């Protein structure tokens, strides 16, 4: 039987290829356990099902004592409404929720394709490079707000550019709605307003269509009024004040810059593999040598980065002994890769000097500055908005020397995708392994202590807290009394934990607990995404690398009993 031309054409369609690769790359991780801040979004979704108009009107113990949810969660509630809708129809399970979060992932990959198509050739390569980046797969395998926000973000830019080009009010109006949705998914979406304002002023000068940007501003003002009415504080202003309190001080500038570059280079590592086809051999050799030597020299001149020592001890003579060469080597590579991405944006601006190149430059630099210097921590989640524009910059650079058609990917552009795919899948696997280990640990504890007659409580948060509470256990409140026989479990690789006898000021009764047992949960060996002193994919407070190659010890849980 002869295949129909329509079917044959569909399979070869770039949109079909991008969509298929997006789904196929994420489906293996659909059973991933909830982790990191995901429980906050899930709990808010349950509250929305109970009271849709009071999304943060409940309390949560996230820092060792109960607090109002609106004081803990610094994100708007759109994603939680989405989860509430999904689970209200199909029920509560990780695979169901993850399956429907394929939609935002598809929205982002296809949005990148259409945006790239409007400003460069080979848009499908830009979309594929976006998909096979560590930060895309890890973020899209979670149920947090990042992928959804960025999907709205990219579509808002595409629709705005199309609206100005075609002088189409519907395109511009829909773009304004997407700006509002992006902002109500994650507050970073509000940066679209000044970004598109500058682009329009450069492209069209003063244009009456700029007034359309007041539409998302009305949504923002309305949300501020609503949250003030509900919680006696405006949540966008509160989040802004929280971030502003962490603005970098002059003495932190170098440290923050190095950390930001490390996360940029690591999270967007796939971009680096394309360097040999972006530059002439001579330029590549000189640039690589300069960046690597500069990064290495700066690292040797500092004692710490992100609070992590780069050596084991400092002798009285001032000589550093026990240099952590593995950490320094990875930092050198990632920092150099991060600088390469910023160089790409700068060279594109210098070559084109038009509204589009200004848009791309401001987009990537704005995200870098926010993540490195303004936000309370540098994390892959904050680097994520740089990904689509970085992928587009790679394609624009390829376009300078490639004369092939818009649909033919150059052969020399296929090979760099292979290591990008491999590393992205391995990093995602490491993240999934960590998440699943916490669900497994909760089940292990339940099997050990389900018949224990005294209260069983725990420290630690993230996914561990979610699954422990699902099994009926309670997070430790440091302000409550404990009785003889009480059990408390503490994970080693967690945040906001206080070890017995180590912090009497915060936990006066800590000295009553003694360890009686410990157990371990094995995670992926050789690659870590959250490992104190090395990797901090979700927060640079854990480590200056978004992910790290090296020895990975099992996750350890200590069981204490009150005497």
C-alpha positions as CSV (number, residue, x, y, z in Angstrom):
1,X,0.0,0.0,0.0
2,X,1.3,3.5,-0.9
3,X,1.4,6.0,2.0
4,X,-0.8,9.0,1.4
5,X,1.0,12.3,0.6
6,X,-0.7,13.9,3.6
7,X,0.6,11.4,6.1
8,X,4.1,11.4,4.6
9,X,4.1,15.2,4.7
10,X,2.9,15.2,8.4
11,X,5.7,12.9,9.5
12,X,8.3,15.1,7.8
13,X,6.8,18.3,9.2
14,X,9.2,20.2,11.5
15,X,6.4,20.9,14.0
16,X,5.7,17.1,14.2
17,X,9.4,16.3,14.7
18,X,9.8,18.9,17.4
19,X,6.6,17.8,19.2
20,X,7.5,14.1,19.0
21,X,11.0,14.7,20.3
22,X,9.6,16.7,23.2
23,X,7.2,14.0,24.2
24,X,9.6,11.1,23.7
25,X,12.3,12.8,25.8
26,X,9.9,13.4,28.8
27,X,7.7,10.3,28.8
28,X,10.3,8.1,30.5
29,X,10.2,10.4,33.6
30,X,6.4,10.5,33.9
31,X,6.4,8.5,37.2
32,X,8.9,10.8,38.9
33,X,8.2,11.6,42.5
34,X,7.4,15.2,43.6
35,X,10.5,17.0,44.9
36,X,11.9,20.4,45.9
37,X,9.2,23.1,45.9
38,X,6.6,20.9,44.0
39,X,4.7,20.1,47.2
40,X,3.9,23.8,47.6
41,X,2.2,23.9,44.2
42,X,0.3,20.6,44.9
43,X,-0.9,21.7,48.3
44,X,-2.1,25.0,46.9
45,X,-4.0,23.0,44.2
46,X,-5.8,21.1,47.0
47,X,-6.7,24.3,48.7
48,X,-8.1,25.6,45.4
49,X,-10.3,22.6,45.0
50,X,-11.6,23.3,48.5
51,X,-11.9,27.1,48.1
52,X,-11.1,28.4,44.6
53,X,-11.0,32.1,45.6
54,X,-8.6,31.6,48.6
55,X,-5.7,29.9,47.0
56,X,-3.1,30.5,49.7
57,X,-5.5,30.6,52.7
58,X,-3.8,27.8,54.7
59,X,-0.8,27.2,56.8
60,X,2.3,25.1,56.0
61,X,5.3,24.0,58.0
62,X,8.2,24.6,55.6
63,X,10.8,26.1,57.9
64,X,10.4,24.3,61.2
65,X,7.2,26.0,62.3
66,X,3.8,26.8,60.8
67,X,3.5,29.8,58.5
68,X,0.9,31.3,56.2
69,X,1.2,29.8,52.8
70,X,1.2,33.3,51.2
71,X,4.4,34.0,53.2
72,X,6.1,30.9,52.1
73,X,5.3,30.5,48.4
74,X,6.8,33.4,46.4
75,X,5.0,32.3,43.2
76,X,1.6,33.2,41.8
77,X,-1.1,30.5,41.7
78,X,-1.7,29.8,38.0
79,X,0.1,26.4,37.9
80,X,-1.8,25.4,41.1
81,X,-5.1,26.1,39.4
82,X,-3.9,24.0,36.5
83,X,-3.1,21.1,38.8
84,X,-6.4,21.5,40.6
85,X,-8.2,21.3,37.2
86,X,-6.3,18.2,36.2
87,X,-6.7,16.3,39.4
88,X,-10.3,17.3,39.8
89,X,-11.1,15.4,36.6
90,X,-8.5,12.6,36.5
91,X,-7.5,12.2,40.2
92,X,-4.3,12.6,42.2
93,X,-1.3,10.7,40.9
94,X,2.1,11.7,39.8
95,X,1.8,10.1,36.3
96,X,-1.4,11.9,35.6
97,X,-0.1,15.3,36.6
98,X,3.2,14.8,34.8
99,X,1.3,13.7,31.7
100,X,-0.6,17.0,31.5
101,X,2.6,19.0,32.1
102,X,3.7,17.7,28.7
103,X,1.4,20.4,27.4
104,X,3.5,23.4,28.7
105,X,6.7,21.6,27.5
106,X,5.2,21.2,24.1
107,X,4.1,24.9,24.2
108,X,7.7,25.9,25.0
109,X,9.4,23.8,22.3
110,X,6.9,24.7,19.6
111,X,6.9,28.4,20.7
112,X,10.7,28.4,20.3
113,X,10.2,26.9,16.8
114,X,7.8,29.6,15.7
115,X,9.7,32.4,17.3
116,X,13.0,31.2,15.7
117,X,11.2,30.8,12.3
118,X,10.3,34.5,12.4
119,X,13.9,35.7,12.9
120,X,16.3,33.0,11.5
121,X,16.4,29.9,9.4
122,X,16.6,26.3,10.8
123,X,13.9,27.0,13.5
124,X,13.5,23.2,14.1
125,X,17.2,23.0,15.1
126,X,16.7,25.8,17.6
127,X,13.7,24.0,19.1
128,X,15.5,20.7,19.2
129,X,18.5,22.3,20.9
130,X,16.1,23.9,23.4
131,X,14.6,20.5,24.2
132,X,17.9,18.7,24.7
133,X,19.3,21.0,27.3
134,X,19.6,19.9,31.0
135,X,17.5,22.8,32.3
136,X,14.6,22.0,29.8
137,X,14.3,18.4,30.6
138,X,14.7,18.7,34.4
139,X,12.3,21.7,34.6
140,X,9.7,20.1,32.3
141,X,9.8,16.8,34.3
142,X,8.6,18.8,37.3
143,X,5.2,20.3,38.2
144,X,6.6,23.7,39.2
145,X,5.9,26.9,37.3
146,X,9.0,27.4,35.2
147,X,8.2,25.6,32.0
148,X,4.7,27.0,31.9
149,X,5.8,30.5,32.5
150,X,8.5,30.3,29.8
151,X,6.0,28.8,27.3
152,X,3.7,31.8,27.8
153,X,6.8,34.1,27.7
154,X,8.1,32.8,24.3
155,X,4.6,32.8,22.7
156,X,4.0,36.4,24.0
157,X,7.2,37.6,22.2
158,X,6.3,35.7,19.0
159,X,2.8,37.1,18.9
160,X,4.0,40.6,19.6
161,X,6.6,40.4,16.8
162,X,4.0,39.0,14.4
163,X,1.5,41.7,15.5
164,X,3.8,44.5,14.7
165,X,4.9,43.0,11.4
166,X,1.4,42.3,10.2
167,X,-0.1,45.3,12.0
168,X,-2.6,42.8,13.5
169,X,-4.4,43.9,16.6
170,X,-5.6,40.3,17.5
171,X,-1.9,39.2,17.6
172,X,-0.9,42.1,19.9
173,X,-4.0,41.6,22.1
174,X,-3.3,37.8,22.5
175,X,0.4,38.7,23.2
176,X,-0.8,41.0,26.0
177,X,-2.9,38.1,27.5
178,X,0.0,35.8,27.3
179,X,2.2,38.4,29.1
180,X,-0.4,38.4,31.9
181,X,-0.6,34.6,32.0
182,X,3.2,34.4,32.2
183,X,3.3,36.9,35.0
184,X,0.5,35.0,36.9
185,X,2.5,31.8,36.5
186,X,5.8,33.3,37.7
187,X,6.6,36.9,38.4
188,X,9.5,36.9,36.0
189,X,6.9,37.1,33.2
190,X,6.5,40.8,34.0
191,X,9.9,41.5,32.5
192,X,8.2,41.1,29.1
193,X,6.6,44.5,29.5
194,X,9.9,46.6,29.4
195,X,11.5,44.1,27.0
196,X,8.7,44.5,24.4
197,X,8.5,48.2,25.1
198,X,12.1,48.7,24.2
199,X,11.8,46.5,21.1
200,X,8.8,48.5,19.9
201,X,10.4,51.8,20.4
202,X,13.4,50.7,18.4
203,X,11.4,49.1,15.7
204,X,8.4,51.4,15.3
205,X,9.4,54.5,17.5
206,X,6.4,55.8,19.4
207,X,3.5,53.7,18.3
208,X,-0.1,53.8,19.6
209,X,0.0,50.0,19.8
210,X,2.3,50.4,22.9
211,X,-0.9,51.1,24.8
212,X,-1.8,47.4,24.5
213,X,1.0,46.8,27.1
214,X,-1.3,48.4,29.6
215,X,-3.5,45.3,29.5
216,X,-1.1,43.0,31.4
217,X,-0.4,45.9,33.8
218,X,-4.1,46.0,34.6
219,X,-3.9,42.2,35.4
220,X,-0.9,42.8,37.6
221,X,-2.6,45.7,39.5
222,X,-5.8,43.6,39.8
223,X,-3.8,40.7,41.2
224,X,-2.1,43.0,43.7
225,X,-5.4,44.3,44.8
226,X,-6.9,40.8,45.1
227,X,-4.0,39.4,47.2
228,X,-4.0,42.5,49.4
229,X,-7.8,42.0,50.0
230,X,-7.2,38.3,50.8
231,X,-4.0,38.4,52.8
232,X,-3.4,42.0,53.8
233,X,-0.3,42.1,51.6
234,X,0.3,42.4,47.9
235,X,2.1,39.3,46.9
236,X,4.0,40.7,43.9
237,X,5.3,43.5,46.0
238,X,6.2,41.1,48.7
239,X,8.1,38.8,46.3
240,X,9.9,41.9,44.9
241,X,10.9,43.0,48.4
242,X,12.1,39.5,49.2
243,X,14.3,39.4,46.1
244,X,15.5,43.0,46.6
245,X,16.7,42.1,50.1
246,X,19.3,39.8,48.4
247,X,20.7,42.2,45.9
248,X,24.4,41.7,45.5
249,X,26.8,43.8,47.6
250,X,30.0,45.1,46.0
251,X,32.2,42.6,47.8
252,X,30.1,39.8,46.5
253,X,30.2,40.8,42.8
254,X,33.0,38.5,41.7
255,X,31.5,35.5,43.6
256,X,28.0,36.1,42.2
257,X,29.4,36.6,38.7
258,X,31.3,33.3,38.7
259,X,28.3,31.4,40.1
260,X,26.0,32.9,37.5
261,X,28.4,32.0,34.7
262,X,28.8,28.5,36.0
263,X,25.1,28.0,36.1
264,X,24.6,29.5,32.7
265,X,27.3,27.3,31.1
266,X,26.1,24.2,32.8
267,X,22.4,24.6,32.3
268,X,22.8,25.5,28.6
269,X,25.7,23.1,28.1
270,X,24.4,21.9,24.7
271,X,25.2,25.4,23.3
272,X,28.9,24.8,23.9
273,X,29.1,21.7,21.7
274,X,28.1,23.9,18.7
275,X,31.1,26.2,19.2
276,X,33.3,24.4,16.6
277,X,30.7,25.3,13.8
278,X,30.0,28.8,15.1
279,X,33.5,30.2,14.8
280,X,36.5,29.9,12.5
281,X,39.2,27.5,13.7
282,X,41.5,30.3,14.6
283,X,38.9,32.3,16.5
284,X,37.7,29.2,18.3
285,X,41.2,28.3,19.5
286,X,42.0,31.8,20.6
287,X,38.7,32.3,22.4
288,X,38.8,28.9,24.0
289,X,42.3,29.5,25.3
290,X,41.5,32.9,26.6
291,X,38.3,31.9,28.4
292,X,39.7,28.7,29.9
293,X,42.9,30.5,31.1
294,X,40.9,33.4,32.5
295,X,38.4,31.2,34.3
296,X,41.1,28.9,35.7
297,X,43.3,31.9,36.9
298,X,40.4,33.6,38.6
299,X,39.4,30.4,40.4
300,X,42.9,29.9,41.7
301,X,43.0,33.5,43.0
302,X,39.9,33.1,45.1
303,X,39.4,31.1,48.3
304,X,35.7,30.3,47.9
305,X,32.9,30.4,45.4
306,X,29.3,30.5,46.6
307,X,30.5,29.8,50.1
308,X,32.3,26.6,49.0
309,X,36.0,26.3,49.6
310,X,38.2,25.4,46.6
311,X,40.8,23.8,48.8
312,X,40.9,21.6,51.9
313,X,42.9,23.8,54.2
314,X,44.9,27.1,54.2
315,X,48.3,26.7,55.8
316,X,49.9,29.3,58.1
317,X,52.2,30.4,55.2
318,X,49.2,31.2,53.1
319,X,49.7,28.2,50.8
320,X,46.5,26.4,49.8
321,X,46.8,22.6,50.3
322,X,44.5,19.9,49.1
323,X,43.1,21.8,46.1
324,X,39.8,20.4,45.0
325,X,40.9,20.0,41.4
326,X,37.8,18.1,40.3
327,X,35.5,21.0,41.4
328,X,37.9,23.6,39.9
329,X,38.1,21.7,36.6
330,X,34.3,21.6,36.2
331,X,33.9,25.2,37.3
332,X,36.5,26.2,34.7
333,X,34.5,24.5,31.9
334,X,31.1,25.8,33.0
335,X,32.3,29.4,33.6
336,X,34.0,29.4,30.2
337,X,30.8,28.0,28.6
338,X,28.8,30.7,30.3
339,X,31.0,33.4,29.0
340,X,30.7,32.0,25.5
341,X,27.0,32.3,25.6
342,X,27.2,36.0,26.6
343,X,29.7,36.5,23.8
344,X,27.3,35.0,21.3
345,X,24.6,37.6,22.3
346,X,27.1,40.5,22.2
347,X,28.5,39.5,18.7
348,X,24.9,39.1,17.4
349,X,24.1,42.6,18.6
350,X,27.3,44.1,17.1
351,X,26.7,42.4,13.7
352,X,23.0,43.2,13.2
353,X,22.4,46.4,15.3
354,X,18.6,46.1,14.8
355,X,15.6,45.8,17.0
356,X,15.6,42.0,16.9
357,X,19.3,41.8,18.0
358,X,18.6,44.3,20.8
359,X,15.6,42.2,21.9
360,X,17.7,39.0,22.0
361,X,20.6,40.8,23.8
362,X,18.4,42.4,26.5
363,X,16.5,39.1,26.9
364,X,19.6,37.0,27.7
365,X,21.4,39.7,29.7
366,X,18.3,40.5,31.7
367,X,17.8,36.9,32.7
368,X,21.5,36.6,33.6
369,X,21.5,39.7,35.7
370,X,18.4,38.7,37.6
371,X,19.6,35.2,38.3
372,X,23.1,36.2,39.3
373,X,22.7,39.5,41.2
374,X,19.1,40.1,42.1
375,X,17.4,36.9,43.0
376,X,18.0,35.4,46.5
377,X,19.9,32.5,45.0
378,X,21.2,31.5,41.6
379,X,19.5,28.4,40.3
380,X,18.8,26.6,37.1
381,X,15.2,27.6,37.3
382,X,16.2,31.3,37.0
383,X,18.7,30.5,34.2
384,X,16.0,28.7,32.3
385,X,14.6,31.8,30.5
386,X,17.9,32.3,28.7
387,X,17.5,28.9,26.9
388,X,15.3,29.7,24.0
389,X,17.2,32.9,23.1
390,X,20.5,31.1,23.4
391,X,19.4,28.4,21.0
392,X,18.2,31.1,18.6
393,X,21.5,32.9,18.8
394,X,23.3,29.6,17.9
395,X,21.1,29.3,14.8
396,X,21.6,32.9,13.8
397,X,25.4,32.4,14.0
398,X,25.1,29.2,11.9
399,X,23.1,31.3,9.3
400,X,26.0,33.6,8.8
401,X,28.0,30.8,7.1
402,X,25.4,28.4,6.0
403,X,23.6,28.8,2.6
404,X,21.3,25.8,2.8
405,X,17.5,26.0,2.8
406,X,15.4,26.7,5.9
407,X,14.5,23.0,6.3
408,X,17.9,21.3,5.9
409,X,19.9,20.9,9.0
410,X,23.6,21.1,8.1
411,X,25.4,17.7,8.7
412,X,28.0,19.3,10.9
413,X,25.1,20.6,13.2
414,X,23.9,17.0,13.9
415,X,27.0,15.7,15.7
416,X,26.9,18.4,18.5
417,X,23.4,17.3,19.4
418,X,24.6,13.8,20.4
419,X,26.5,14.8,23.6
420,X,23.8,17.4,24.3
421,X,21.2,14.7,24.3
422,X,23.3,12.3,26.4
423,X,24.2,14.9,29.1
424,X,20.6,16.2,29.3
425,X,19.1,12.8,29.8
426,X,21.8,11.9,32.4
427,X,21.2,15.1,34.4
428,X,17.4,14.5,34.3
429,X,17.9,10.9,35.4
430,X,20.0,12.1,38.4
431,X,17.3,14.5,39.3
432,X,14.6,11.9,39.0
433,X,16.7,9.4,41.0
434,X,17.0,11.9,43.9
435,X,13.3,12.6,43.8
436,X,12.3,9.0,43.8
437,X,14.7,8.2,46.6
438,X,12.8,10.5,48.9
439,X,9.5,8.8,48.1
440,X,11.2,5.4,48.7
441,X,12.6,6.7,52.0
442,X,9.2,7.6,53.3
443,X,7.9,4.2,52.4
444,X,10.8,2.6,54.2
445,X,10.1,4.6,57.3
446,X,6.5,3.6,57.2
447,X,7.4,-0.1,56.9
448,X,9.7,0.2,59.9
449,X,7.5,2.3,62.2
450,X,3.9,1.8,61.1
451,X,3.1,0.0,64.4
452,X,5.2,2.3,66.7
453,X,3.2,3.5,69.6
454,X,4.7,6.9,70.1
455,X,4.6,10.0,67.8
456,X,6.9,9.8,64.7
457,X,8.0,13.2,63.3
458,X,10.6,14.3,60.8
459,X,12.7,17.2,59.6
460,X,13.5,18.0,56.0
461,X,11.2,19.3,53.4
462,X,11.0,19.0,49.6
463,X,9.4,15.8,48.3
464,X,10.4,13.9,51.5
465,X,7.9,16.1,53.5
466,X,5.2,15.5,50.9
467,X,5.4,11.7,51.1
468,X,5.9,11.6,54.9
469,X,2.7,13.7,55.4
470,X,0.9,11.5,52.8
471,X,1.6,8.6,55.1
472,X,0.3,10.5,58.2
473,X,3.5,11.7,59.7
474,X,4.0,15.3,61.0
475,X,6.9,17.7,60.3
476,X,8.8,18.8,63.5
477,X,7.7,22.1,65.0
478,X,10.6,23.4,67.0
479,X,8.3,25.3,69.3
480,X,6.5,22.2,70.5
481,X,7.3,19.9,73.5
482,X,8.6,16.3,72.9
483,X,8.0,13.3,75.2
484,X,10.1,10.3,76.0
485,X,9.8,7.7,73.2
486,X,9.1,10.2,70.4
487,X,10.8,9.4,67.1
488,X,12.3,11.9,64.8
489,X,13.8,11.3,61.3
490,X,16.4,13.6,59.8
491,X,17.7,13.3,56.2
492,X,21.3,14.4,55.7
493,X,21.0,15.9,52.2
494,X,18.1,18.4,53.0
495,X,17.4,22.0,53.8
496,X,16.2,23.6,57.0
497,X,17.3,20.8,59.3
498,X,18.6,21.3,62.8
499,X,20.7,18.5,64.2
500,X,20.2,17.5,67.9
501,X,22.6,19.3,70.3
502,X,24.0,21.5,67.5
503,X,21.6,24.5,67.8
504,X,20.2,24.9,71.3
505,X,19.0,28.4,70.5
506,X,16.7,27.3,67.8
507,X,15.8,23.9,69.3
508,X,16.2,23.8,73.1
509,X,15.0,20.2,73.4
510,X,17.4,18.8,70.8
511,X,19.7,17.3,73.4
512,X,16.9,14.9,74.4
513,X,17.3,13.0,71.1
514,X,19.8,10.2,70.5
515,X,20.4,8.3,67.2
516,X,19.1,4.7,67.3
517,X,19.2,3.7,63.6
518,X,20.1,4.9,60.1
519,X,19.4,3.7,56.6
520,X,20.3,4.7,53.1
521,X,18.6,5.1,49.7
522,X,20.8,4.6,46.7
523,X,20.6,7.3,43.9
524,X,22.3,7.6,40.6
525,X,26.1,7.2,40.9
526,X,28.6,9.5,39.4
527,X,26.3,12.6,38.8
528,X,24.5,14.8,41.3
529,X,22.2,17.7,41.0
530,X,21.9,18.6,44.8
531,X,25.0,17.8,46.8
532,X,26.3,20.1,49.5
533,X,29.6,21.7,48.5
534,X,29.3,20.7,44.9
535,X,26.0,20.9,43.0
536,X,23.0,23.1,43.6
537,X,20.7,22.8,40.6
538,X,17.8,24.3,42.6
539,X,19.9,26.7,44.7
540,X,23.5,27.7,44.5
541,X,23.5,27.7,48.3
542,X,24.1,24.0,48.0
543,X,27.0,24.3,45.5
544,X,28.4,26.5,42.7
545,X,27.6,23.9,39.9
546,X,24.2,23.1,38.6
547,X,25.2,19.5,38.4
548,X,28.5,17.8,39.2
549,X,30.4,14.7,38.1
550,X,32.0,12.7,40.8
551,X,31.4,10.4,43.7
552,X,27.8,10.4,44.9
553,X,27.1,8.9,48.3
554,X,23.6,7.4,49.0
555,X,21.0,9.5,50.6
556,X,21.2,8.9,54.4
557,X,18.4,9.1,57.0
558,X,19.0,9.1,60.7
559,X,16.3,7.9,63.2
560,X,16.4,9.6,66.6
561,X,14.5,8.8,69.7
562,X,13.7,11.1,72.6
563,X,14.9,10.0,76.1
